[in-house]
Amino acid sequence: KNDLANQGFGSERSVMEMKLINAHGDVTTRRMKSEIIEGKDDGDKSIVIFEWPADVKGTKMLTHSKKSGDDQQWLFLPAIKRVKRISSRNKSGSFMGSEFSYEDLGSQEIEKFTYELLGETQSEGRQVWHMKRIPTDKRSGYSKQVLWIDQEYHGPLKIEYYDRKGDLLKTALFTDYNKFGKLWRPNQISVTNSQTRKQSVITWTERALGSEVDEENFDSDNLAD
């Protein structure tokens, strides 16, 4: 039901700010833009391009999500003018020093998990489905994820991620939902690592659904252009 409710956006263009906060509270800020094109027969394709500061400017992350099998991901590093293919064995690694992993950047296709509904409850005063999902890929960085899915937004308010040993690794909070036509999107995602006390916060400053995107941007051969 949630998957169906989020279909039909076609494409998305956005500008985001990402703050990296270490255990001592020191903050590093980065600005990036992204484009997403909705997959018709397979998963979505997305590209993230860093615009600021200078040490990461021009870095690009391209993801081709798959409904079955491994996502395909490429990272372009402008300092060495090289495109690096992200191995499926490394998908639990940190994306650009943040608390988001390469695995998190793929679209969350329903075929990639098995699900258990834990019940219906309230979170932050809102009606939610409380559920657990287990990745079908044995190389996933997570043993399970526990979600609180808003019944109106058809999107998560909170996700707990458990590491391969079954310990709580990090918690993501999805806040400030905005409506785009019939679709809802969070304006902020905050991820706190329970084991390192580091935090990463992504805030959308611009977002447009159904806007025109250039399909050539999602071709890995064009990343170095």
C-alpha positions in Angstrom: 0.0 0.0 0.0 2.8 2.4 0.8 4.7 1.5 -2.3 1.6 2.1 -4.5 1.0 5.4 -2.8 4.4 6.7 -3.7 4.3 5.7 -7.4 3.8 8.1 -10.2 6.1 11.0 -9.3 8.0 10.6 -12.5 11.0 12.6 -11.6 12.4 14.8 -8.8 14.9 17.6 -8.7 16.1 19.0 -5.4 18.8 21.0 -3.5 19.9 19.9 -0.1 22.1 20.8 2.8 23.9 18.1 4.7 25.4 18.7 8.1 27.9 16.2 9.6 28.1 16.5 13.4 30.8 14.6 15.3 30.6 13.3 18.8 32.0 16.6 20.1 29.3 18.7 18.3 31.6 20.1 15.6 29.6 20.7 12.4 30.7 20.3 8.8 28.2 21.6 6.2 27.9 20.5 2.6 25.5 21.6 -0.2 24.4 19.2 -2.9 21.8 18.8 -5.6 20.1 15.7 -6.8 17.9 14.3 -9.5 15.8 11.1 -9.5 14.0 9.4 -12.4 11.3 6.9 -11.5 11.9 3.4 -12.8 9.2 1.8 -14.9 10.2 -1.8 -14.9 13.0 -1.7 -12.4 14.2 0.5 -9.5 14.7 4.3 -9.6 17.8 6.0 -10.8 19.3 8.9 -8.8 22.4 11.2 -9.0 23.7 13.4 -6.2 26.2 16.1 -7.1 28.2 18.1 -4.4 28.3 21.8 -5.0 30.1 23.1 -1.9 32.6 23.3 -0.1 35.6 23.2 -2.5 37.1 20.0 -1.2 34.0 18.0 -2.3 32.7 20.2 -5.1 32.0 18.1 -8.3 31.8 14.8 -6.5 29.0 12.7 -8.0 27.2 9.7 -6.8 25.1 7.7 -9.3 22.7 4.9 -8.2 20.7 2.5 -10.4 18.4 0.7 -8.0 17.3 -2.8 -8.8 14.2 -4.7 -7.6 16.2 -7.9 -7.5 20.0 -8.3 -7.3 22.6 -5.7 -6.4 22.1 -2.0 -7.0 24.7 -0.5 -9.4 26.5 2.5 -7.9 29.3 4.7 -9.2 31.3 7.5 -7.4 33.1 10.2 -9.5 36.0 11.8 -7.6 37.0 15.1 -9.4 40.4 15.4 -7.6 41.6 12.3 -9.4 39.2 12.5 -12.3 38.2 8.9 -11.8 34.9 7.0 -11.7 34.9 4.4 -8.9 32.4 1.5 -9.0 31.0 0.8 -5.6 31.2 -2.9 -4.9 28.2 -4.7 -3.4 30.5 -5.9 -0.7 31.2 -2.2 0.3 27.6 -1.0 0.4 27.5 -0.8 4.2 30.4 1.8 4.0 29.9 5.4 4.9 28.8 7.8 2.1 31.2 10.8 2.0 31.9 10.5 5.8 28.2 10.7 6.7 26.0 8.3 8.7 24.2 7.4 5.5 25.6 4.2 3.8 25.7 3.5 0.1 23.0 1.0 0.8 20.7 3.8 2.2 21.1 5.7 -1.1 19.3 3.1 -3.1 15.6 3.3 -3.5 13.9 1.0 -0.9 12.3 -1.4 -3.4 9.8 -3.7 -1.5 11.3 -6.8 -3.2 14.5 -6.3 -1.2 12.9 -7.1 2.2 10.7 -9.5 4.0 8.2 -7.8 6.3 6.4 -8.3 9.6 3.6 -6.0 10.8 4.2 -5.4 14.5 0.9 -3.5 15.0 -0.8 -0.1 14.6 0.1 2.6 17.1 0.8 6.3 17.5 4.0 8.1 17.1 4.4 11.9 17.6 0.6 12.0 17.8 0.2 10.4 14.4 -1.3 7.0 13.4 1.4 4.7 12.2 2.1 1.2 11.1 4.8 -0.3 13.2 6.7 -2.9 11.2 10.0 -4.8 10.9 11.8 -5.6 7.6 14.7 -7.9 7.0 17.0 -7.4 4.0 16.9 -10.4 1.6 20.5 -9.7 0.6 22.9 -11.5 2.9 25.6 -8.9 2.3 23.4 -6.1 3.7 24.9 -4.0 6.4 21.7 -4.5 8.5 20.3 -7.6 10.2 16.9 -5.8 10.4 15.2 -2.4 10.3 12.3 -1.4 12.5 10.0 1.3 11.0 7.1 3.5 12.1 5.3 4.4 8.8 2.8 7.3 8.9 -0.6 6.1 7.6 -1.3 9.4 5.8 2.2 10.3 4.5 2.9 6.7 3.5 6.4 7.4 4.5 8.5 6.7 7.6 8.6 8.9 10.7 11.4 6.8 12.2 13.6 3.9 11.2 15.9 1.9 13.6 18.8 0.2 11.8 20.4 -2.8 13.5 23.9 -4.0 12.6 24.8 -7.5 11.5 25.3 -8.5 15.2 21.7 -7.4 16.0 22.7 -4.3 17.9 21.1 -0.9 17.3 23.4 1.0 15.0 21.6 4.2 14.2 18.2 5.8 14.2 16.7 8.0 11.4 14.0 10.6 12.0 11.9 11.9 9.1 10.3 15.2 9.8 8.5 18.3 8.4 6.6 16.4 5.7 5.3 18.6 2.7 2.7 17.7 0.1 3.5 17.6 -3.6 0.2 16.9 -5.4 -0.9 13.6 -3.8 2.6 12.7 -2.6 4.2 13.5 0.7 8.0 14.0 1.2 10.0 14.7 4.4 11.8 18.0 4.5 14.5 16.7 6.8 16.2 13.4 7.7 18.3 13.2 10.8 20.4 10.1 11.4 22.1 9.5 14.8 24.6 6.7 15.3 24.0 5.0 18.6 27.5 3.6 18.7 29.6 6.6 17.7 27.3 9.4 18.7 27.9 11.0 15.3 24.9 12.6 13.5 24.1 13.5 9.9 21.2 15.8 8.9 19.9 16.4 5.4 17.6 19.3 4.9 15.8 20.1 1.6 16.0 23.7 0.6 14.4 23.2 -2.9 12.3 20.3 -4.2 10.2 19.8 -7.3 8.4 16.6 -8.4 7.6 15.8 -12.0 10.1 18.3 -13.2 12.1 17.7 -16.4 15.4 15.8 -16.0 18.0 14.8 -18.6 18.2 11.0 -18.9 21.9 11.3 -20.0 22.7 12.5 -16.5 22.0 8.9 -15.3 24.5 7.3 -17.7 27.7 6.2 -15.8 29.7 7.0 -19.0 28.9 10.7 -18.6 29.9 11.1 -14.9 33.3 12.5 -15.7 31.9 15.2 -18.0 
